[in-house]
Amino acid sequence: MIWNVPVTAGLMSLLLLSGCGGGGSGGGAENPPDVAGVIDIESGTRVDSDTADDIRLDQSVDNGAPGSVQALPAGATVGGYLSFNSGTYSTANPGLFNFFNDPVDLYATELSPGDRIAVQVFLSPDQNAPLPDRTLRILKQQDGELVDAVAPATSSDLMPLTITLENTFETGSYLIEVSTTGGIPFRYVLTLADRASASVMNTRYTDPAFVVDEAIVSFESDPSSGTMAAAMAVSERRDLGRGAWLMRRDSARNLATMSTRQVEDAREDTLDWIRELREQPGVAAAEPNYLYTSQQVAPDDDPLYDRQWNLPLTRAAMAWQAAPDVGLGIGIAVFDTGVFRSPPTTGGAWHPDLDKNVQLISGEIMDYVSGDLDIDQEPGRDTNPADPGDGKTRSSNFHGTHVAGVAAAVDDAQGIVGMASGASIYPVRVLGRDGVGSSADLIAAVNWAAGRSEIDVINLSLGGLGPSNALKSAIDAAWAGGDGQLIVAAAGNQGTDEPTYPAAYPNVIGVGAVDGGGKRASYSNVGESVDVVAPGGDASRDANQDGTADVIISTWGRDDSGSFEPSYAGLQGTSMAAPHVAGVYALMKGESIITPGEFRSLLINGALTEEVGPAFEYGAGLINALAAMDAALDGNFPITLGASPSALQFNSAILSAQLEYSVYPEDKTVEITDVIPGADWLQLGAISADPTQPLAVSVDPSGLEDNKRYTTDLIIAYNPETGTPTTLTVPVSLRLGTSADERDAGRHYVLLVSADDNRDTIEQVVASASGGQYRFAFDQVEPGEYFLVAGTDIDNNGLICENGEACAEYPVNGLPEKIVIGDQPLSGVRLSTSFRRPTIAAMGLPRVGFEGYRLKSDGEKEQDDVPIRSLENDR
């Protein structure tokens, strides 16, 4: 869509919205309210000016045309609403909660190279398909018209839309268009971030799956020497290695017999039990037994050998000339669903493209799947890592067979060829039913592998959102043990910058996915989970123009006919990308002595990749097997200095930070010779030549303007113990924010919610933004215990604090605590609202089953069938 619009039309026309303070009966000086307080608004927060909540009150300001765009500051976080149609939600209150037509929102802002624009979408829990078609566009003025400044991003699923501006992008004023051309209404959060920003897409509560009634516990001493396990009322405890134990409760429940509500109650009850475990004497740590899944997308059953576009893209054929042994003698452990075997019992034949390379270790457990996840003929841990199949035509079984083929399928003039066709494949089964595995099983398997000299690289084409400290410890031990094992993991298929584990751990090489043209696949995660990218495929594209979809062809199996038959399939996912990197490492290690730290050093220095886009999306770039072999044969492994965080971002609330260094390889040393701040407003603490000493960095904002973004680079000069002096660049950004008067998170409904399990809304007032705050007051409240919460209802579905809505909970979002209302008034209560959500690390444990708080209407009506919430003040 291109509009004809006069050049004189102001791109930066600012919509000034009125604000009228708080809500409720405020009482007087002699009769103060029972509860009163202030809700602060996070800096940079804005709200779409024509939400469904605004439209129903006839208070919306249209921002869907070039002449009425809504201005945003740099680094803004915006909550919005779009719908192609009008109608009524399927709620318990028919006729009260309607949605309205609003297909386009337009925003104006300043953009610069390296900026990232992202849109995340959230649907009402009451709504069903069809999903909304969406488009994200960056527009500029050209010859009196608005045209695309970069290629638009589109989607018809719930994957986030993201655009990262290339280095050639011209700084200036642009329009950002978010639009829909069909489907149901939705909320969205638009985030703007610069190249120094860390994760910004944490706009939903992360709710990772975990095993009910199980916990992973680390003890200060060996629990077998006392009665600690008995005191915890556990029916089973299993040593996972390195001080970690799996604990299963006596009262463990069967989820298959439970309703959805009962399952959610069981999940919350499990988290309560884990909180109790953390308080037990002698317990060092306790965490859920998180579930991780294979990172694949639906298969394509078309076995075509000549469609292995992934090998030319990574320069594999030329690399094989430099590595004639193609990984011979190098062990790749494929931690996955197991490998195809016909029949899947001991003694069956492996897939013919893998048979020569599959190796088992006699007498060792190589099937770690346990409990309800285990569906093979030998329940529990055993020595046979064959994939048991599941009889379905399209499923996640044989995922490990596909991954193993990408890494090391035999070059035998039939089928397909793996990246390191001479390497040994050690299948380790850690994923069971539906491609799901528990962190307890994965921890035990990694701890086992860490002591095996046969294994040189561990491939983890799996991932999840639950951060496990016990898993991190096992991975760290494998990385550092002996010569160390390189751990490679899929970066995840959610299309966000939320960390995915284990890819996001420091001692893991996280791999994102690209299509046949080297462009990031739409599903591939970005940010700290991505160290490098490799071919993962994208079935929606034919970027290499070979006439077929860009999927990764590899080994597969079929068992839907009642017998096990070897086959081939095309898949897409970061699961497919990771084994490319594992295979490249096997090629390198087959020709040269190399450690994981040396591989990391080469990767950071760009010696293993070709640059294909911004580091936030592509990490160090696209893996290049030929360049990797050149680096390995050269044998000159650079000594590299890294920094954590890799970029510094300051704002009005954060004016100082600590920069910590890492040296790769870990057994080498460097001397820091100088640190150059790059701007007068950047201040440095004492500079030490010793990289084990962190650097204090702070900002002096005096003389700087509000509502403006400042960027610079921090340059660290250092001398490695061998090699030439070099530098490390750390991007730095500073945004002092806008005036507090301009902050607006939308009309807030402030609730007193019952403290029982029903979470009924007992009292409700409405507040509008004024001076960067909301003020509220409740009077004539019955004494008792309540939760105090507030938030927007921008889609007008009767719920606040859903994902994608602004939310405030007392005292901290994500960790609500009860307040007690008695004879004395409560004043000066303070909360903070934002469209962002706290991470699991911030909350301590995940938040399960939370869908928001329901507004007080309950079918009650005032005149003209208007809900009770119409008592709000004007905005």
N, C-alpha and C positions, 0 to 999 in steps of 0.2 A: 504494500500500500504506500503510495506517495501522495502527499498533499501539496496542493498549490497554495502557498502562503507567502505574503509579502515579506521582503527582506527586512523591512522595518519592524516586523512583528517581534516583540521582545521575548527572547528565549528565557530570560530570567525573571519574568513577571512574578512577583511574590504575592501569594494569597495570604492576607492578614485575617486571622480568625479571632473572633471575640471570645473572651473567657469570663465566667461569672462566679468563680470561687466554688465553695463547697456545697454540701447538701445536708438535709436533715434539720432537725430543730436544734439550734445551737445553744438554747438556754440563755441566761444572762449572767452578769457578774455575781448576782446573789444566788442564782440557781444554775450552777455549771452543769454541762451535759454529763451523762454517765460515762461515756467514752468519747474522746476527741483526739485528733492527731493530724499528722501530715504524711502524705505519700510523695516522696521525691521521684523525679523522672530522670532516668539515665541520660547522660549527655549524648546528643546526636540523635535522639529518638524523635520520630515523626510518625504521623498517622495519615493515611489516605483521606482526602477531604470529602469523598463521597462514599462512605461505607454504607452498608445496608441499615445500620443503626441510624445514620444521619438521614438517609433517604426516607425512612419511615416517619421521622419527625419533621420532614420537609425542611431540614437544616443543612442539606448537602450542598457542597460547592463543586460543580462539575470540573473535572480535570482531564477530560477525555479528548480535548481539541487543542491544536497548537496555540490558540489565543488565550487559553486558560490553564496553562501548565502550572504545576505546583513545584516551588523551588525547594531544593534539598541542600544541606551543607555537605562538605566532604566527609566521608566516613559515616554517613547516616545509616540508621536502621529503621526501616519503614514497615509498619503493619498495614495491610491493605485487603480489599475485597473486590472480587470480580464475579460476574455471572452473565451468561449469554441470554438467560431466560428469566422470567418472573414466575413465582409460584409460592406454595406453602410447604414448610418442612413437615416431615412425618414425625411429629412429636406427640406427646400426650395432651397437648393443648392446641387442638386444631383451630386454625383461624387466627391465632395470636402471633405466631412467629412466621413471618413471610420473608421471602427473598425477592430481590428486585433486579431488573436489567441494568447492568453496568459493564460493558464489554471491554473498555479501554481506560487505562490510567496513564497519564503522561507526567513525567517529572523532569525538571531542569537542574543541572549541576555542572560543576567543573570536573573534568576527567583528565588523567595523565597516563603516560605509558606505565605499564605494570599494574594498573588498577584492576580490581576484580569486581564484577557485578554478578550477583547471584539472586535467584528467586526460588524460594522453597514453598511448596503448596501443601495445604492441609484441608481435608474434607470434613464436613460434619459427620459425626458417627451415625446420624439418622439417614444419610444419603447413600445411594448406590450408583452403579454405572448408568449412563456412560460417563467416563472420566472426561474432564475438560481438556480440550485442545488449547495449548498455550504458546505464546511467542514472546520472546524478550528481544528488543531491538535497541540499538544505539543510533540515534539520528542526528544529522547535522544539516545546516543551511547550505544549499548549493544552487546558485542561479535562481534564487527566489523560491526554491522548493526544499522540502525535507527529504533527504535520501539517507540510505543506510551508510553509516560510517564504518561498520564492520559487518561481517556475515551474521544474520540473526540466529538465535537459538530457538528451536521449537521442540515441543514434546506433546504427546497425547497420553502419557502415563504420569506417575507421580515423581519421576526423577527430577531433581533440581535442574533449573536452567542456569548455566554459568557462561560468562564471557570474560576472558582475560585479555587485556589490551596489550598488544605487542609493543616492542621497543620503538617501532617506527610510527606509532600512533602520535598524533599531534595534540599537544595540550590545548584545552580550550573549553568552551561552553557547549554542552550537548543535551539532547533530550533522551530520556530513557522511557521506552514504551513497554508496558506490560499489558498484554491483551489476551482475549479468549474468543474463539470462533465457534464454540459449541460445548455441550456438556453441562454438568451441574455446577451450582455455585461453590466457591471456595475462598478460603482465606489464604493470604500469602505474606511472606516476609521478604522484603527486598533489602539486601545488604550491600553496602559499598565499602570497599577496603583497598588500601594501597599495598605496594609490594612488601612493606615491612610488617604487615599485619599477620598475626598468627591465625588460629582457627576463629572464624566469625560466624559460622553457620550452625551454632549451637542454639537453635530456636525451637527445639523440641526436647521433651524429657526422654532421655535414652532409656529404653526398657529392654535390656538384653534378656534372652532366655536363659534359664538355669534349672537345675534339677531340684524339684521339691523335696524337702526333708533331708537334704544332703548339704554338707559344708566341707570346705578345705581348711584345715586348722594346722597352724604351726605352734609348737610348744617350746617353752623355755628349757624344758628337759624332756627326756624320753618318757612318753606316757605309758609305755609298757612296764615301767618299773614301779608304777603306783596304781592307784584306783581312780585316776582322773577320768578315764573313758567311762567307767561305771557311773561316776558322779554326773556325767553328762547325759545319761540315759540313752546311750546309743546301742543299736543292735549290731552294728558292723563298723569296723575301723580297718583301714588298709593303708599300709605304708607306701607313700608315693615317691619316697626318696628325698634326700637333702632336707630332712626335718619337716616335710609336709605330709599330712595324713588326711585321708577321706573319712569323714564321719557320717554315718547314716542313723537317723533316729529310730527308736523303738516303734514310734507311732507312724512310720512311713505309710503313705497313702497311695492308692492306685488311681491315677488321674483318669484312666479310661472309663471309670464308672462315675465320674463327677461331672456336674454341670459347669458351664463357663464361669458362673459366679463362684462356685465352690473352688474351681481351680485358682481364680484370682485370690480368694481368701487363703487358700493353701500356700500360694506364693508369698503373700504378705506375712502369714504366720511363720514361714521359713525364715524370712528376713528378721522377724522379731526374735526367733531362736538364735540366729547368728549374732544379733546384738547382745543377747544374753551370754553367748559363748565368749564374746570379746571381753566380758567383765569377769570371767572365771579366773581364779588364781592359776598362774602357770601358763596361760594362753598368750602367746606372742602376737598372733594374728588369726583372724577368721574371715572367710569370704565365701560367697556362693560358689557352687560347682557350675560355672557358666557353661553354656553350650555354644560350640562353634560349628559353622556349616561350610560346606564346599562352596567356592565362589565361582559358580558357573551360571550361564543362562541357557535356555532351552536348546536341546541338541537338534541337529540336522542330519538325518541318516544317509547322506549322500557320499559314499566313499570314493573320492577321486584323488588319485595320487598326484596328478599335475596341478592340483590346487594348493599345494604347500607354498603359498606366496610368502609365508612367514620366514622361510629360510633365506631367499634372496634379500628380503628387507633387512635382515640382520647380518648380511654378508657371510653366511655360513659356509658356502662352497669354497670361497677363497680362504677362509680360516682353516678348513680341513686340510688344505695344501700345506699350511704351516704347522698343522697338528696331525700328522699322518696316523698316529695311534688313536685319534679321536676319543680320547678319554680312557684308554685302556688302563685298567688297574685302579681307577678312581671310583669310589663308592658314592652313589647318590641314594640317600634314603628318602623314599616317597611316602610321607605320612599322609594317609588318605583312606579311601574306602577299601583298600586292598587292590589286588590285580586279578584280571580275568584268568580263570583256570577251569578246564573242562574235563571232568566234573570238578566242582570247587572243593572236593575232599582231598586229603593228602594223597599225592601220587597222580593227580590230574595234570593235564598238559597246560602250560601257560600259553598266552596268546602267541601265535607264531612269530609276530614281529617283536616280541619281547623275550621269548623263551631262552635264547642264547645268553641274554644279559641278566636275567633274574637270578638272584642269589639269596639263599637262606642261610642263617647261622645255626648250625646244628644244636638242638636242645634249647635254643633261646626262644622266649616268648616274643612273637612278632605280630600277634593279634591282641591288642589291648582294649578292644571295645567290650564293655561290661554292662550289666543291668538291662533295663528295658530297651536300650539302644542296640543290643546285640541280637541279630536275627539269623546267625549262621547255625549250622547243625551241631556245633560244639559250643554251647553257651559258656560265656566266661572267657578269660584269657587263655590263649593256647599258642601253639607254634606254627599254625597255618594261617598266613595272611591273605588267603584267597578271598575275592569278592563273592559273597554268597548270593548276589542278585536279589531280585524281589518279584520277578515275574511280570513286571510292568514294561510296557513298550517305551515309555519316555519317563525317566526318573533320574535320580542322582547316583544310582548304582553304576558301576564301571567308570565313575569319575576318576578314580585313581589310575585306571587303565589308560585313560586318555592323557592324564598328566605324565605318567611314566613314558608314554610314547613320544610326547613332545620333548622330553628330556633326553631319552636314550633308546629309542626304537632302533633295531638292528638294520644296517644297510645291507639288505639281502636281495635286492632287485625285485622285491614284491612289497605291496603295501606302502608304507610311509617310512621316512628316515627321521631319526631323532637328532637333536643338536649335537649330542656326544654319543654317537652310535656304538662306541667301544666301551663305554662306562658300564659298571655293574649297577644293577637296580636292586636295592634292598627294600622290598615293600613292607611297610609297617602299617597295620590297620588300626586307625584311630577314629574313623568315622563309620557309623553304623546306619541305623534306620533313617531313610530319607536324607542321607548325606550329613547327618548330625553326629557330633561327638562331644563329650564332656571335657572340661578342662582337667578334671582329675585323671582321666585316661591319657590325655595329651601330656600332662606333667610327668606321669610315670614313664611314658614312652620316651620323652626327651631326656629324662634322667638316665634311662637305660642307654640310649644312643650316645650320650656324652662320654661314656666309657669305652666305646667301641672304636678301635683303630681302623676297622674296615671302612668306616663311614667318614667321608670327607665333606659332604654337603647335605644338609637336611632341607627338603622342599616341603613347605607348608602351604598348599593351595587351599587354605581354609581361613576363616576369620570370624570375628564377632565384635560386639561393642563392649563386652565386659572385661575390664582390666584386672588381671590376676597377678598378684605379687609373687605367688608361688610359681606360676608359669614363667614370669620374667626371671626369677632366680635360676630356674632350670636352664633357660636359654642362655643366660650369662655364663653358666658353668660350661655349657657345650661350646660356646664361642671361645672361651679362654682355656679350656682343658687341653693339655698336651700341645699338639700343633694347632688345635682349635678346629671347630667345624663351622663352615659358613652356613648361616640360617637364612633362607630365602622364603618370603611369604607373600601371598596375594594381598594387594592393597585394599581390596573390597570393591563391591559393585553398587554402592549407594549413591554415587555421584556427588558426595559432599566432602567437606574438609573435617568432618568429625573423625577423630582417631579410630582406626580399626586395629584390633589386636589379633595376633601378635605383630603385625606389620609395623606398628607405630613404636615398638620397643627400640631402644638405642642400638642393641646388638643384633638387629634383624635388617636385612635388605628388603625393603618393601617395594613391590613391583606393581606399577600401574599398567594399563592396557592401551594400545593404539590400534588403529585400523590398517588396511592395506596401503594407505598413503602416509602413514606415520603420524596421523592426527589422533589426539586423545579420544578414546571411545566415550560415548555420552554417559555410560554407566560408571566409568572408572573414577574412583575417589581421587582427591587431590589433597595437598597439604602434607602434614608430617608423616602420613602413612606411605608416602611415595618417595623413594630414593632414586628410582630409575624406572623407565618404561620399556616394554617389550610387546611384541605382537600378541594381542588378546582377542582381536576380531571385533566386528560390529556388523551384525546381520542386516542392519538397516542401510548399509552403505556398500558401494562397490568403488572404493577410493582408488584402487589400482587399475580399474577399468578392464578387468579380465572377463567381464560378462557374468560373474557370479558374486554372491554375497560374500563379504569379508569374514568368513568363519575359519577357525583353526581345525584342520583335518588331522585326526590322530586315531590311534587304536581305540576300540570299543568292544562291546560284547552284547549279545542278545540272549535273553532267557525267557521271553514271553511265549515261546512255542512249547515250553516244557523241557527243552534241552538247551545246553549252553553252546553257543556258536560264536566264534570270533568274528568281529566286524570292525567297521570304521565309522566315524561320525564327525560332524562339524559342530563345534561349540564356540561360544564366546564368553569371555569373562577374564578377570584378573587371575583366576585359577590357571588359565591357559598361558598367561604372560609369565608367571613366576618360573615354571620349569625351563623356559628359554635361558634365564639367567643362571639357574642351577647348572644347566648343560654347558654354558660358556665357561663357568668356573671349572668344571670338570676338564674341558679342553685345555685350559690354562695350566691347571695343576698336573695334568698328564705330561706336560712338556717342561715344567719349571716348578721349582719349590716355591710355593706361595702360601701365605697365611690369610685368614679372614681380614686381619688388620691391614695387610698390604693390598688386598683387593679393595677394601674401603678407601684407602689412600688414593689408589689409582682412579677409583670412581669419582671421588671428590675433585680430583684434578682434571677430569674430563678425558682421561686416557682410554676409557672403555666405551665411550658413547659418541654419538653425533648429536649436536644441538638441534632440537626440533621445536622448541617453544619455551615459555616461561618456566622457571624452576618450580614454581608453586604447583603447576600442573604436571610437569614432566620430570621433576627431580633433576638428576645429572644429565638426562637426555635418553635417547633411544640406544639400547645395547647394540654394540657393533662387534661381532665375533672376531672379525679380522683385526680391528684395532686392539682388541683384548689380547689376541695372540701376539701381535707385535710388541705390546707392553710386557707380556710374560716372557717372551724370548729375549727381549732387551735386558731383563733382569734388574733394571734400575728402578727399584720401587721408591717413589718419592716419600719423603717424610713430610706429613701435612698437618697443619694446625687447623682444628675446627673450633666452632664456638657454639655455646648454648646459652640463650636462644640464638638461632641463626639470623634473626632480625630483631631490632629493638623498636618498640612502639610506645610513645609517651602521649599522655593527654593531661587534662587539668587535674585529674585525680592521681595520676601516676607520673611522678617527675623524677624517679630514680630507679635504677635496676642494677643487678649484678650480672656481669658477663663471665661465664666460666669457659675454660678451654679444654679441649681434648686433643691428644696427639695420636696420629695414626702413621705407622703401626704403633701399638701401645707400648712396646718395649724400647722405643726410640725417644730421643730428647730434642728439644728445640730451645733456643734462647730468644726471647722477645726483646727486640732492640728499640722499638718506638711504637707509639700509638698516636695517630693523627685524627683529631676529632672531626674535621671537615666543615664545621660551622661554629661561629662564636657562641651560640646558645647552648652548645653541648659541652658539658664539664666532665673532667676525668678525675678519678681518685689517684692514689699512688700507683705508679706503673712499675710492675715487677718483671724482671727478666725470667722468672720462674713461672711456667704455664700452669702449675698447680695452684697458684695464687689468683683468685678471681679479680676482675677489674670492676671498680665502682664507676658507674656512668650516671650522670644526672643532667637535668635541664634547668637553665636559668631563663624563665619566661619574661623577665623584665624587658620592656621595649618591644615585645612581639604583639602582633595583632590577634584579637579573637576572630573566630570564624574564618581562619585561614590555615592552610596545611603547609608545613615545612618539612623538607626531606633533605637528607645528606647521607654520606657514607662514612663509617668509622673504619679507618685503615690501620690494621695491625701488621707491622713489619717484624719478621722473625728470621733467624738463621737456624736451619736444621743442622744436626750434627754432621751430616754429609749432604753435599749438593750446594746449590746457590741460594743466596738470600731471596726471600719471596714475601708476599703479602697476603693477608686475609681481609676480605671486605665484608663488613656487616652493615646492611642497609638500616637507616634510622629514619623514623618519621615522628612528627609532633603535630598534634591537633589540639589546640587549646579550647576548641568547642565554640559553640554559639552562646549568645546570651541565654540565661536560664528562662527568660520570658518567652523564648521561641520554642522551647521543648514542649512536645505534645504527644501523649500516647493514646489519645482518644478518650471519649467519655467513659469514666470509671464508675462501675457499680461496686459499692463498698458493702460487704456482707458480714454479719455475725452468724456463724454457722454452728450448728449443734455439735457437741463434742463426742456424740455417740457414733456408731458405725453408719447411721443413715445420712449424716452430714446434711441435714435439712437447713435451709436458709431461714433463720428466725427473724432477723431484722435486716433492713436494706435501705440505704440512701444512695444518692448519686452525686458525683462531683465532677467538675470540669477543670481543665488545666488553667492555672493562673500563676505567672511568675515561676514556671518550672516545677510547680507543685500542685497537689490536690489537697484540699482541706476538708475534713469530714467530722461529723459529730452525731452521736446517737443519744437519745433521751428516753427515759421511761423504759429502760431495759430490765427484764426480770433478772434477779441475781442468779449467778450460775457460771458454768464453764463454757467457753466458746472458742472457736477459731475465728480470727480476724483476717479476712482476705479481701482483695479488690482486683478488678480487671475489666477489660473491654468485652463487648459483644459485637464486634464489627461486622459479623455475618448475620446478626439478628436471629440466632437459633436458640436463644434462651440459656446459653452456657457461657460462663466466663472462665478465663485461665486455661482454656484448651491450648494445645500447641498451635502457635501462630497468633495467639492473642497476647496482649500485654497482661502481666500478672504481678501482683504483690501479695505476699503472705507474711504474717508476723511470726517471728522477727526476721526470718530469712526465707527467701523464695526457695521452695523445695524442701524446707525443714520447718514446717509450721508447728508452733507450740500453742498450747491452750493459754488463754487469758482468763482470769477470774474476775467477775464483776460482782461487787458486794455493795456495802453501804457507802463506801467512799468512791468518788468519781475517779476515773482514770484519764489523765490528761497528758499531753505531750507524747503520745504514742507515735512512733516513727517507722515507716516502711519505705521500700524502694520498688519501683515498678519498671519493667522492661519487657521487650519482646524476646529477649534472650532467656536461656534456661541454664541452670547450673549443671556442671558435669557430675558424673558418678564420683569422681575423686573429691569434689567439693561437698557432695551430700553424704559421702561415706558408703552408701549402698544405693542400688537403683531404686527408682520409684515405680511401682508396678500398678497397672490397671487404672491409672488416673486419667479421667476424661474431663475434668473441670468441675466447677460448681454451678448448680442450676439456680437461675434467678427466681425470685419469689413471685410466682404467678399462680401456680397450682390450680389453674382453671378459674381462679377468682377474677372477676371482671368489675371494672368501673363503668361509668357511662360510655356508650358507644363501643362497648367491647374492647376497650383499651387495657392492656395489662397494667398491673399495679406499678410496674417500673416506670410508668409515664410521669411519676412524681419528680423526675430529674429537673435540675435547673437547665436553662438554656446554655448552650456551649459558647 
